[in-house]
Amino acid sequence: MANIPYNGALLVYHAKVTLVHRRSDAVAIAELKVWQVPKCEAFPEGIKYSLFLVHKATGHVLVGYDNHKPKGHHIHVGDAEHVYVFINVEALLGEFWQMVEERGYLVK
């Protein structure tokens, strides 16, 4: 996939990975996207992201990190949402994968 800017957004990271739960063999899909965007009120860091782990059979969101407007930085854990304190992209990716691992999912 080419990193072609769209409306000022440049895709700088994309990964899509299949994972399996270590005990139940449930399958989940993790899709991670990070864009560089023009700095503005909605995206003061110049970063937009969407990182989600979804149960393949049900489509249920297990874990999600995103910063769409108007909500800003937040985490989805099951049906709950929590504010997320963004530090940088490296920390974001590390925290996402840590949460995935804590929920028992391993890369297939």
C-alpha positions as CSV (number, residue, x, y, z in Angstrom):
1,M,0.0,0.0,0.0
2,A,1.4,3.4,-1.0
3,N,1.6,6.1,1.6
4,I,-0.5,8.6,-0.5
5,P,-1.7,11.6,1.4
6,Y,-5.5,11.9,1.7
7,N,-7.0,15.2,2.8
8,G,-3.7,16.1,4.4
9,A,-3.3,12.7,6.2
10,L,-0.3,10.5,5.4
11,L,-0.5,6.8,6.5
12,V,2.8,6.2,8.3
13,Y,2.1,2.9,9.9
14,H,-0.3,0.0,9.1
15,A,-0.4,-3.5,10.4
16,K,-3.1,-6.2,10.3
17,V,-2.4,-9.3,12.3
18,T,-4.4,-12.5,13.2
19,L,-4.1,-13.6,16.8
20,V,-5.3,-16.6,18.8
21,H,-6.3,-16.7,22.4
22,R,-3.8,-18.9,24.4
23,R,-6.6,-20.8,26.2
24,S,-9.7,-20.9,24.1
25,D,-8.3,-20.8,20.6
26,A,-10.6,-17.8,19.8
27,V,-9.4,-15.8,16.9
28,A,-9.1,-12.1,16.8
29,I,-7.8,-9.5,14.3
30,A,-5.7,-6.6,15.3
31,E,-5.6,-3.7,12.8
32,L,-3.4,-0.7,13.6
33,K,-3.3,2.5,11.6
34,V,-1.4,5.7,12.3
35,W,-1.6,8.8,10.2
36,Q,0.5,12.0,10.2
37,V,-2.0,14.9,9.9
38,P,-1.7,18.7,10.0
39,K,-1.6,19.9,13.6
40,C,-4.9,21.5,14.5
41,E,-7.3,21.7,17.5
42,A,-8.6,18.2,17.0
43,F,-5.1,16.7,16.5
44,P,-2.6,18.9,18.3
45,E,0.2,16.3,18.1
46,G,-0.2,16.0,14.3
47,I,-1.1,12.3,14.8
48,K,-4.3,10.4,14.2
49,Y,-4.6,6.7,15.1
50,S,-6.9,3.7,15.2
51,L,-5.7,0.5,16.9
52,F,-8.3,-2.2,17.4
53,L,-8.4,-5.8,18.4
54,V,-11.7,-7.4,17.3
55,H,-13.1,-10.9,17.9
56,K,-13.2,-12.5,14.5
57,A,-16.4,-14.5,14.9
58,T,-18.5,-11.9,16.7
59,G,-17.0,-8.6,15.6
60,H,-17.0,-7.5,19.2
61,V,-14.3,-4.9,20.0
62,L,-12.0,-6.4,22.7
63,V,-9.5,-3.5,22.8
64,G,-9.3,-0.2,20.9
65,Y,-7.3,3.0,21.0
66,D,-8.3,6.0,18.9
67,N,-8.4,9.7,18.8
68,H,-11.2,10.6,16.5
69,K,-12.9,14.0,16.9
70,P,-14.7,15.1,19.0
71,K,-13.6,12.5,21.7
72,G,-9.9,12.9,21.4
73,H,-7.5,10.3,22.9
74,H,-9.5,7.3,24.4
75,I,-9.4,3.6,24.9
76,H,-12.2,1.0,24.3
77,V,-12.1,-2.0,26.6
78,G,-15.1,-4.2,25.9
79,D,-18.1,-1.9,26.1
80,A,-16.4,0.7,28.3
81,E,-14.4,3.8,27.2
82,H,-11.7,5.5,29.1
83,V,-9.6,8.6,28.6
84,Y,-6.1,7.9,27.2
85,V,-3.0,10.0,27.9
86,F,-1.1,10.1,24.7
87,I,2.7,10.3,25.0
88,N,4.0,9.3,21.6
89,V,3.4,6.7,18.9
90,E,6.0,4.2,20.3
91,A,4.4,4.2,23.7
92,L,0.9,3.9,22.1
93,L,1.9,0.8,20.1
94,G,3.6,-0.7,23.2
95,E,0.6,-0.1,25.4
96,F,-1.8,-1.6,22.8
97,W,0.3,-4.8,22.4
98,Q,0.6,-5.1,26.2
99,M,-3.1,-4.9,26.6
100,V,-3.6,-7.5,23.9
101,E,-1.2,-9.8,25.6
102,E,-2.9,-9.2,29.0
103,R,-6.2,-10.4,27.4
104,G,-4.5,-13.7,26.4
105,Y,-4.0,-13.1,22.7
106,L,-0.9,-14.2,20.9
107,V,0.2,-13.7,17.3
108,K,-0.8,-16.7,15.2
